[in-house]
Amino acid sequence: MADQGLVLIVDDNEMNRDLLSRRLTKQGHSIVLAEDGLQALATLRQQPFDLVLLDVMMPGMNGYQVLEHVKSDATLRHIPVIMISALDDIDSVVRCIELGAEDYLFKPFNPTLLKARIGASLEKKRLRDQEQAFLKQIQTEQEKSERLLLNILPKLIADRLKKGEKTIADSFAEVTVLFADIVSFTELSAALSSTELVELLNQIFSTFDRLVDQYGLEKIKTIGDAYLVVGGLPTARSDHAEAVAELALDMQKEIARFTVPPLPRQPEQPLMMRMGINTGSVRAGVIGTTKFTYDLWGDTVNTASRMESHGLPGRIQVTAQTYELLKHKYAFEQRGAIEVKGKGEMVTYFLTGRL
């Protein structure tokens, strides 16, 4: 039967308990008995019930007190309670309903009415249980969507989108941008299977992602084997250059832990990266409506990319702007003036370590 349930009968009168138990058992319900309020509360906390039939007048803890305890307990308040009493008193009925009772039945019981009230209460509970299950499922799906969104966008930007902002475009006066690229990636990709290549990149970039989180920076994107990170947005911070420098030094250390199989005419060796860092102003915003992305624009970004592409394997090349911010805390090697595509001659430095 659809309206069967586990019912707790609470009554200090053994005859009443026995009568209710026999009637409800015939209707297909499972029955548990309690002879006073304290026993009832203890029993309720031991297993999940679908319904409680609760006598009002009991010695020690009466039905009002038991009902109040049940409805004030977050783990029990969802259980429907039908009060049963010989008191044909409207004030008692009102008090019980105000305390959260589902229904009120008078003794002696009318069997048809008793069955109908119990069936209605159990049906309401099942509907409430279904509703809670649906709400929990919705919450779980929302949490999944939230995690996916935060994998794409910074939290601050995601929050702005959820609040209804249609266009997100910001300017930042000073940030530090890092580009990193794996050396000899083209040869590496030719030597590995698709699965091996993806697994290797996933391991490398997952390691970098943990470092980015550790230093409170923002990974903007990966493009093939290239990795783009920025410090100082979407929330401004004064130590953006230092945080990016720390990240670059740690990335340099971590990439050396990965080795690749021998390439043509080359023995097995640790991987290396070229890294480039620049500091300056950028513009940032969300592009797209479906497969959207948070991206950066401006000369600062282009120059950071040039620092990487014009750099040397295993070295971290920085511009003079970044060098000026870091020279008192980090060790550098001056590379001198180099010709940079689209920029002309530039004086650059290699970040070599901490002072």
C-alpha positions as CSV (number, residue, x, y, z in Angstrom):
1,M,0.0,0.0,0.0
2,A,1.2,3.5,-0.8
3,D,0.2,4.9,2.6
4,Q,2.2,2.4,4.7
5,G,4.7,3.8,7.1
6,L,6.7,3.4,10.3
7,V,4.6,4.9,13.1
8,L,5.5,5.7,16.7
9,I,2.6,5.5,19.2
10,V,3.1,7.4,22.4
11,D,0.6,6.9,25.1
12,D,0.9,6.1,28.9
13,N,-2.2,3.9,28.7
14,E,-1.4,0.4,27.7
15,M,-4.9,-0.3,26.5
16,N,-4.8,2.6,24.1
17,R,-1.4,1.7,22.9
18,D,-2.5,-1.9,22.2
19,L,-5.7,-0.7,20.5
20,L,-3.9,1.7,18.2
21,S,-1.2,-0.8,17.5
22,R,-3.6,-3.5,16.4
23,R,-5.6,-1.2,14.2
24,L,-2.6,0.3,12.4
25,T,-0.9,-3.1,12.0
26,K,-4.0,-4.3,10.2
27,Q,-3.7,-1.3,7.8
28,G,-0.1,-2.4,7.0
29,H,1.9,0.0,9.1
30,S,5.0,-0.9,11.1
31,I,4.5,0.1,14.8
32,V,6.9,1.1,17.6
33,L,5.5,1.9,21.1
34,A,6.5,4.4,23.7
35,E,4.8,4.7,27.1
36,D,6.0,8.3,28.0
37,G,7.5,11.4,26.6
38,L,11.2,10.7,27.5
39,Q,11.0,7.3,25.9
40,A,9.4,8.8,22.8
41,L,12.1,11.4,22.3
42,A,14.8,8.7,22.8
43,T,13.1,6.4,20.3
44,L,12.7,9.2,17.7
45,R,16.5,9.8,17.7
46,Q,17.3,6.1,17.1
47,Q,15.5,5.6,13.8
48,P,13.6,7.6,11.1
49,F,9.8,7.6,11.6
50,D,7.1,8.5,9.1
51,L,4.5,9.6,11.7
52,V,4.0,10.0,15.5
53,L,0.7,9.5,17.3
54,L,1.2,11.4,20.5
55,D,-1.1,11.5,23.5
56,V,-1.6,14.9,25.1
57,M,-2.2,14.0,28.8
58,M,0.8,12.0,30.1
59,P,2.6,12.1,33.5
60,G,6.0,13.6,33.6
61,M,6.5,15.1,30.1
62,N,3.1,15.7,28.6
63,G,2.3,15.7,24.9
64,Y,2.7,19.5,24.5
65,Q,6.2,19.3,25.8
66,V,7.1,16.4,23.6
67,L,5.7,18.1,20.6
68,E,7.6,21.3,21.4
69,H,10.9,19.3,21.7
70,V,10.2,17.5,18.4
71,K,9.5,20.7,16.4
72,S,12.5,22.6,17.8
73,D,14.9,19.8,16.8
74,A,16.2,20.2,13.2
75,T,16.6,16.5,12.8
76,L,13.0,15.6,13.9
77,R,10.8,18.6,13.0
78,H,10.0,17.1,9.6
79,I,8.1,14.2,11.1
80,P,4.4,14.8,11.2
81,V,2.7,14.5,14.6
82,I,-1.0,13.7,15.2
83,M,-2.1,14.5,18.7
84,I,-4.6,12.2,20.3
85,S,-6.6,13.1,23.4
86,A,-9.8,12.7,25.3
87,L,-9.8,16.5,25.8
88,D,-12.6,17.8,23.6
89,D,-11.2,21.3,24.0
90,I,-10.7,23.8,21.2
91,D,-7.9,25.6,23.2
92,S,-6.0,22.3,23.3
93,V,-6.4,21.8,19.6
94,V,-5.3,25.4,18.8
95,R,-2.2,25.0,21.1
96,C,-1.1,21.8,19.4
97,I,-1.6,23.2,15.9
98,E,0.4,26.3,16.9
99,L,3.2,24.1,18.2
100,G,3.4,22.4,14.8
101,A,1.1,19.3,15.1
102,E,-0.2,18.0,11.8
103,D,-3.6,17.0,13.1
104,Y,-5.7,16.3,16.2
105,L,-7.8,13.3,17.0
106,F,-10.2,12.8,19.9
107,K,-10.6,9.6,21.9
108,P,-12.5,7.2,21.4
109,F,-11.2,6.9,17.9
110,N,-13.4,6.6,14.8
111,P,-11.6,3.9,12.8
112,T,-12.5,5.4,9.4
113,L,-11.5,8.9,10.5
114,L,-8.3,7.5,12.1
115,K,-7.3,5.7,8.9
116,A,-8.0,8.8,6.7
117,R,-6.1,11.2,8.9
118,I,-3.1,8.9,9.1
119,G,-3.1,8.3,5.4
120,A,-3.3,12.1,4.7
121,S,-0.4,12.8,7.1
122,L,1.8,10.1,5.6
123,E,1.0,11.3,2.0
124,K,2.0,14.9,3.1
125,K,5.2,13.6,4.5
126,R,6.1,11.7,1.4
127,L,5.4,14.8,-0.7
128,R,7.6,16.9,1.6
129,D,10.4,14.2,1.5
130,Q,10.2,14.2,-2.3
131,E,10.4,18.0,-2.3
132,Q,13.4,18.0,0.0
133,A,15.1,15.3,-2.2
134,F,14.5,17.5,-5.3
135,L,15.8,20.6,-3.6
136,K,18.9,18.7,-2.5
137,Q,19.4,17.5,-6.1
138,I,19.0,21.0,-7.3
139,Q,21.5,22.3,-4.8
140,T,23.9,19.6,-5.8
141,E,23.6,20.5,-9.5
142,Q,24.0,24.2,-8.6
143,E,27.2,23.4,-6.7
144,K,28.5,21.5,-9.7
145,S,27.7,24.4,-11.9
146,E,29.3,26.8,-9.5
147,R,32.5,24.7,-9.5
148,L,32.5,24.6,-13.3
149,L,32.0,28.4,-13.5
150,L,34.9,29.0,-11.1
151,N,37.1,26.8,-13.2
152,I,36.4,29.2,-16.0
153,L,36.2,32.6,-14.3
154,P,37.6,34.3,-11.2
155,K,35.1,34.2,-8.3
156,L,34.6,37.9,-8.3
157,I,33.8,37.9,-12.0
158,A,31.5,34.9,-11.7
159,D,29.6,36.7,-8.9
160,R,29.1,39.7,-11.1
161,L,27.8,37.6,-13.9
162,K,25.3,35.9,-11.6
163,K,24.1,39.2,-10.4
164,G,23.1,40.1,-13.9
165,E,25.9,42.2,-15.3
166,K,25.8,41.9,-19.1
167,T,29.1,43.4,-20.0
168,I,32.2,43.0,-17.8
169,A,35.1,45.1,-18.9
170,D,37.7,46.6,-16.4
171,S,40.9,48.5,-16.6
172,F,43.8,47.8,-14.2
173,A,46.6,50.3,-13.7
174,E,49.3,47.9,-12.7
175,V,49.4,44.1,-12.9
176,T,52.1,41.5,-13.6
177,V,51.7,39.1,-16.4
178,L,53.5,35.8,-16.9
179,F,53.7,33.6,-20.0
180,A,55.2,30.2,-19.8
181,D,55.9,27.8,-22.7
182,I,57.3,24.3,-22.8
183,V,60.6,24.0,-24.7
184,S,60.6,21.6,-27.8
185,F,56.9,20.9,-27.4
186,T,56.4,20.3,-31.1
187,E,59.0,17.5,-31.1
188,L,57.5,16.2,-27.9
189,S,54.0,16.1,-29.2
190,A,55.2,14.1,-32.3
191,A,57.0,11.5,-30.1
192,L,54.0,10.8,-27.7
193,S,50.6,9.4,-28.3
194,S,47.6,11.6,-27.8
195,T,46.8,10.0,-24.5
196,E,50.4,10.3,-23.2
197,L,50.6,13.9,-24.3
198,V,47.3,15.0,-22.7
199,E,48.2,13.1,-19.5
200,L,51.6,14.8,-19.3
201,L,50.2,18.3,-19.9
202,N,47.4,17.6,-17.3
203,Q,50.0,16.6,-14.7
204,I,52.2,19.7,-15.4
205,F,49.3,22.2,-15.5
206,S,47.6,20.7,-12.5
207,T,50.9,21.2,-10.6
208,F,51.0,24.8,-11.8
209,D,47.3,25.4,-10.9
210,R,48.0,24.4,-7.3
211,L,50.9,26.9,-7.2
212,V,48.7,29.6,-8.7
213,D,46.1,29.0,-5.9
214,Q,48.8,29.0,-3.3
215,Y,50.0,32.5,-4.3
216,G,46.5,33.9,-4.8
217,L,47.0,34.6,-8.6
218,E,44.7,34.1,-11.5
219,K,45.3,31.6,-14.3
220,I,43.8,33.2,-17.4
221,K,44.1,30.3,-19.8
222,T,46.2,27.6,-21.4
223,I,46.9,27.6,-25.2
224,G,48.4,24.3,-26.2
225,D,51.5,24.1,-24.0
226,A,51.4,27.8,-23.1
227,Y,50.3,29.0,-19.7
228,L,49.1,32.5,-18.9
229,V,48.9,33.9,-15.3
230,V,48.4,37.4,-13.9
231,G,48.8,38.9,-10.5
232,G,46.8,42.0,-9.4
233,L,43.4,41.3,-10.8
234,P,40.5,41.1,-10.5
235,T,41.3,42.3,-7.0
236,A,44.2,44.7,-6.9
237,R,47.2,43.9,-4.7
238,S,50.4,45.7,-4.1
239,D,52.7,42.6,-4.2
240,H,51.5,41.3,-7.6
241,A,55.1,41.3,-9.0
242,E,56.5,39.4,-6.0
243,A,53.7,36.8,-6.1
244,V,54.3,36.2,-9.9
245,A,58.1,36.0,-9.3
246,E,57.6,33.4,-6.6
247,L,55.3,31.4,-8.9
248,A,57.8,31.5,-11.7
249,L,60.6,30.3,-9.6
250,D,58.5,27.4,-8.2
251,M,57.3,26.6,-11.7
252,Q,60.9,26.4,-12.9
253,K,61.6,23.9,-10.1
254,E,58.5,21.8,-10.7
255,I,58.9,21.5,-14.5
256,A,62.3,19.9,-13.9
257,R,60.6,17.0,-12.1
258,F,59.1,15.9,-15.4
259,T,61.1,13.9,-17.9
260,V,60.2,12.9,-21.5
261,P,61.3,9.9,-23.5
262,P,64.2,10.3,-25.8
263,L,63.5,12.5,-28.9
264,P,65.2,11.9,-32.2
265,R,68.9,12.6,-31.7
266,Q,68.3,13.6,-28.1
267,P,68.6,11.6,-24.8
268,E,65.9,11.5,-22.1
269,Q,66.0,14.8,-20.2
270,P,64.0,16.9,-17.9
271,L,61.5,19.3,-19.4
272,M,62.3,23.0,-19.5
273,M,60.2,26.1,-20.0
274,R,60.7,29.6,-21.3
275,M,59.0,32.2,-19.1
276,G,58.4,35.9,-19.7
277,I,57.2,38.5,-17.2
278,N,56.1,42.1,-17.6
279,T,54.4,44.7,-15.5
280,G,52.0,47.4,-16.6
281,S,48.4,48.3,-17.2
282,V,45.8,45.9,-18.9
283,R,42.2,45.7,-19.8
284,A,40.3,42.6,-18.8
285,G,36.8,41.3,-19.5
286,V,34.4,38.4,-20.3
287,I,34.1,37.5,-24.0
288,G,31.3,35.3,-25.4
289,T,27.9,34.2,-24.3
290,T,28.2,30.4,-24.3
291,K,31.8,29.3,-24.3
292,F,32.8,32.5,-22.6
293,T,36.3,33.3,-21.2
294,Y,37.9,35.9,-19.1
295,D,40.8,37.4,-21.0
296,L,43.4,40.2,-21.0
297,W,44.4,42.8,-23.6
298,G,47.0,45.5,-23.9
299,D,50.6,46.2,-24.6
300,T,51.6,44.7,-21.2
301,V,50.2,41.3,-22.2
302,N,51.9,41.5,-25.7
303,T,55.2,42.4,-24.1
304,A,55.0,39.6,-21.6
305,S,54.4,37.2,-24.5
306,R,57.5,38.6,-26.3
307,M,59.6,38.1,-23.2
308,E,58.7,34.4,-23.3
309,S,59.1,33.9,-27.1
310,H,62.4,35.9,-27.1
311,G,63.6,34.1,-24.0
312,L,66.0,31.2,-23.5
313,P,65.2,27.6,-22.4
314,G,65.1,27.2,-18.6
315,R,65.2,31.0,-18.0
316,I,62.7,33.6,-16.7
317,Q,63.1,36.8,-18.7
318,V,61.6,40.0,-17.3
319,T,61.2,43.5,-18.5
320,A,62.9,46.6,-16.9
321,Q,59.5,47.5,-15.4
322,T,59.2,44.2,-13.5
323,Y,62.9,44.3,-12.6
324,E,62.6,47.7,-10.9
325,L,59.8,46.4,-8.7
326,L,61.8,43.3,-7.7
327,K,65.5,44.1,-7.7
328,H,65.7,44.6,-3.9
329,K,64.3,41.2,-3.1
330,Y,65.4,38.9,-6.0
331,A,68.5,38.1,-7.8
332,F,68.8,39.0,-11.5
333,E,71.2,38.6,-14.4
334,Q,71.2,41.4,-16.9
335,R,70.8,40.1,-20.4
336,G,71.3,43.5,-22.0
337,A,69.6,45.0,-25.0
338,I,67.8,42.6,-27.3
339,E,65.7,43.2,-30.4
340,V,62.1,42.4,-29.7
341,K,59.5,41.9,-32.4
342,G,57.1,44.8,-32.5
343,K,58.9,46.6,-29.7
344,G,62.4,47.3,-31.0
345,E,65.4,47.2,-28.8
346,M,64.7,46.4,-25.1
347,V,66.9,45.9,-22.0
348,T,65.8,42.7,-20.2
349,Y,66.9,40.7,-17.2
350,F,66.8,37.0,-16.2
351,L,65.3,36.3,-12.8
352,T,67.6,33.8,-11.1
353,G,66.4,33.5,-7.5
354,R,65.6,35.1,-4.2
355,L,68.1,37.3,-2.3
